[in-house]
Structures are given as structure tokens and as C-alpha cells.
């Protein structure tokens, strides 16, 4: 199981509290986790990734084991600590402004 921490507004949309635990088939990549997350919580489709291109939406960031994975290809394998559930994958809504 892969643990995923969502920002408050996405937890509210998905009607979940705390972490989400997902079973991922095949290699544990960022894309596989996002696919599993959107399959389990269809309301999140288009909130994290663009519906058409599946590219990360602006102001959404992905972190694992203190590493920013936001600009990595989605086929990059997740760190073993995330795959083993020792560490969560963090999906964070970035802040902007002056």
C-alpha cells in the first residue's frame, strides 16, 4: 500500500480524512499512484492533473522523502520508502503571491 497525503481542499472534495492508502498494480510510479487515486476518487480527476494531457496542474507539487518530484517524468519510480509505506507521497497545493 502506498500512503498519500492530500491537501485539505482535495481531502474535502474526496470526502476523506487523513491519509489515503492505495494499492498500485505494476511498477510504483507517480503516474500509477495518480491513476489509482483518480480511479478511487473520480471527483479528483482534473484537480491534480489536466484531464486531457494528464500533465500536473500549476500550483500542485509532489514530494517523496524530502525530494521534489514535481518536474520528474511521471514514469519515474517512487523511492522504496514510499513503496514500502514507510514514507508517504505528499501532494501539496503550492502557494503564490506577493
TISEDREN-106532 format. One record per residue: x negated, y, z of N, C-alpha, C in turn; residue in three letters. Coordinates in steps of 0.001 Angstrom, whole numbers, padded with zeros to 6 digits, always signed. Example, Ala and Ser with C-alpha at 12.3 -4.5 7.8 and 13.67 -1.06 7.14 Angstrom:
BEGIN
-013190-005690+007800-012300-004500+007800-013200-003300+007800Ala
-012850-002250+007080-013670-001060+007140-012900+000030+007870Ser
end
This chain:
BEGIN
-000841-001182+000000+000000+000000+000000-000884+001242+000000Unk
-000476+002205-000768-001179+003481-000811-000324+004507-000095Unk
-000957+005211+000819-000270+006254+001585-000378+007575+000821Unk
+000749+008274+000706+000778+009564+000013+001404+010587+000941Unk
+000735+011717+001091+001265+012832+001873+001730+013895+000897Unk
+002994+014244+000999+003597+015252+000127+003756+016570+000874Unk
+003743+017693+000158+004034+018969+000812+005508+019015+001234Unk
+005802+019902+002156+007130+019980+002751+008248+020076+001713Unk
+008089+020948+000711+009173+021128-000256+009442+019871-001077Unk
+008409+019077-001371+008631+017835-002105+009216+016751-001202Unk
+008815+016737+000062+009444+015802+001013+010924+016112+001154Unk
+011263+017400+001178+012665+017809+001286+013451+017347+000059Unk
+012896+017549-001138+013574+017101-002363+013780+015590-002376Unk
+012749+014859-001962+012815+013394-001985+013557+012826-000773Unk
+013864+013705+000183+014542+013297+001417+013769+012227+002174Unk
+012488+012513+002376+011625+011629+003164+010982+012435+004276Unk
+010609+011739+005309+009868+012359+006402+008520+011671+006508Unk
+007492+012437+006749+006168+011859+006915+005589+011344+005607Unk
+004699+010386+005744+004015+009817+004584+004933+008894+003789Unk
+004598+008748+002524+005256+007786+001651+004266+006657+001419Unk
+004721+005428+001473+003852+004288+001183+004317+003640-000108Unk
+003366+003451-001028+003696+002928-002354+002858+001701-002681Unk
+003501+000722-003283+002784-000418-003846+002504-000075-005303Unk
+001262-000234-005716+000863+000115-007076+000402-001148-007784Unk
+000975-001383-008949+000596-002541-009761-000645-002200-010583Unk
-001552-003142-010713-002742-002936-011524-003757-002044-010829Unk
-004668-001437-011606-005699-000581-011008-005070+000616-010294Unk
-005616+000944-009154-005095+002069-008356-005707+003368-008869Unk
-005012+003962-009834-005448+005235-010386-004462+006310-009958Unk
-004854+007547-010132-003960+008656-009818-002678+008545-010644Unk
-002818+008201-011899-001642+008051-012757-000711+006955-012249Unk
-001271+005815-011842-000453+004708-011341+000317+005125-010090Unk
-000328+005892-009215+000337+006351-007992+001454+007338-008343Unk
+001172+008273-009237+002198+009242-009626+003363+008566-010339Unk
+003060+007579-011176+004128+006824-011839+005008+006114-010803Unk
+004376+005476-009819+005117+004760-008775+005926+005734-007920Unk
+005350+006889-007618+006041+007897-006817+007286+008407-007546Unk
+007150+008720-008821+008280+009225-009592+009324+008142-009862Unk
+008898+006894-009962+009860+005798-010142+010688+005605-008873Unk
+010047+005710-007737+010751+005524-006458+011606+006730-006094Unk
+011126+007919-006432+011838+009166-006133+012016+009956-007425Unk
+013005+009602-008252+013190+010251-009553+013366+011769-009473Unk
+013834+012271-008350+014014+013717-008199+012675+014456-008293Unk
+011563+013755-008096+010244+014385-008160+009704+014498-009589Unk
+010381+013849-010550+009927+013956-011944+009992+015413-012379Unk
+008895+015893-012900+008817+017282-013341+008366+018240-012257Unk
+008272+017786-011031+007842+018645-009926+006323+018601-009731Unk
+005727+017448-009956+004290+017265-009765+003566+017324-011109Unk
+004190+016699-012103+003646+016684-013465+004708+017205-014417Unk
+004258+017790-015510+005169+018214-016567+005864+016975-017121Unk
+007165+017058-017322+007933+015900-017798+007467+015398-019168Unk
+007135+016300-020055+006786+015914-021428+005335+015467-021556Unk
+004406+016242-020998+002983+015967-021203+002372+015103-020106Unk
+003053+014998-018969+002558+014299-017779+001280+014931-017213Unk
+001027+016176-017577-000117+016913-017022+000284+017511-015671Unk
-000695+017621-014810-000473+018214-013492+000082+019618-013654Unk
+001081+019932-012852+001664+021276-012901+000700+022257-012218Unk
+000705+023518-012671-000130+024517-011999+000259+024609-010526Unk
-000685+024881-009704-000488+025051-008259-000201+023748-007521Unk
-000425+022622-008167-000368+021328-007477-001770+020759-007499Unk
-002227+020284-006359-003577+019738-006244-003517+018347-005627Unk
-004508+017514-005980-004624+016161-005454-005955+016030-004725Unk
-005909+015494-003518-007122+015290-002728-007151+013872-002172Unk
-008338+013283-002162-008550+011977-001556-009941+011973-000941Unk
-010013+011607+000320-011305+011510+001020-012103+012810+000891Unk
-011430+013922+001086-012029+015264+001037-012558+015643-000350Unk
-012130+014937-001374-012535+015245-002746-011330+015783-003514Unk
-011567+016839-004261-010521+017408-005114-010466+016600-006406Unk
-009357+015895-006620-009183+015082-007819-008304+015780-008855Unk
-007972+017023-008601-007015+017745-009428-007421+017846-010892Unk
-008702+017957-011173-009157+018131-012549-009781+016863-013125Unk
-009690+015768-012377-010203+014483-012868-009169+013862-013807Unk
-009612+013039-014753-008642+012331-015599-007749+011448-014714Unk
-006494+011330-015094-005571+010557-014249-005884+009065-014251Unk
-006732+008607-015154-007122+007197-015185-008311+006906-014267Unk
-008821+007920-013572-009902+007721-012627-009393+006886-011459Unk
-010158+005873-011078-009753+005025-009958-009856+005805-008655Unk
-008924+005526-007762-008919+006181-006451-009983+005566-005555Unk
-010497+006329-004593-011502+005787-003677-010970+004578-002913Unk
-011851+003672-002556-011477+002443-001853-010757+002730-000541Unk
-011127+003813+000143-010454+004157+001403-008970+004438+001177Unk
-008612+005004+000029-007211+005271-000293-006513+003969-000670Unk
-007172+003145-001463-006598+001867-001897-006334+000958-000695Unk
-007212+001002+000297-007071+000139+001486-006168+000759+002553Unk
-005602+001906+002294-004715+002630+003227-005434+003246+004419Unk
-006753+003261+004395-007496+003902+005487-007333+005419+005421Unk
-007225+005945+004215-007054+007378+003990-005856+007597+003064Unk
-005129+008708+003222-004016+008982+002319-004468+009770+001088Unk
-003645+009724+000064-003772+010625-001066-002931+011841-000717Unk
-003528+013013-000784-002806+014243-000455-002370+014947-001725Unk
-001104+015278-001798-000588+016126-002881-000233+017440-002214Unk
-000891+018496-002684-000779+019782-001995-000298+020851-002963Unk
+000609+021667-002502+001028+022825-003255+000071+023958-002965Unk
-000715+024339-003970-001716+025378-003780-001039+026737-003574Unk
-001721+027614-002884-001204+028949-002634-001943+029944-003523Unk
-001245+030960-003945-001852+032011-004752-001296+033352-004296Unk
-001982+034356-004649-001501+035685-004316-002648+036568-003863Unk
-002313+037762-003564-003360+038717-003209-003311+039151-001795Unk
end
